[in-house]
Amino acid sequence: MATRQSPEEIVATRQVSAGAVLEGRADLRFYHYRHLAVLSDGTVEPERLARLIAAVEHLDAYGWELVTLSPSTDARRLIAILRRRSLG
């Protein structure tokens, strides 16, 4: 099993892997920023997109909404930028 992404690591990098979200290895309770990057982690293109979208849908239930989806600069990963919905 992959290592857990600590809250401190997520806050410092402002990013989390899709796998960490889907496998319950990411704790976002202490993440105080409004925007978050979710990085794909699959090895095959359809798998990368499917896991990333599944992570986005999972986080939607916790008040996060998708802003944009794009390839990384080296095109090996996909990145979803999410924004925390306002409670007001």
Buried (B, 14 or more C-beta within 10 A) or exposed (E): EEEEBEBEBBBEEEBBBBBBBBEEBBBBEEBEEEEBBBBBBBEEEEEBBBBBBEBBEBBEEEEBEBEEBEEEEEEEBBBBBBBBEEEE
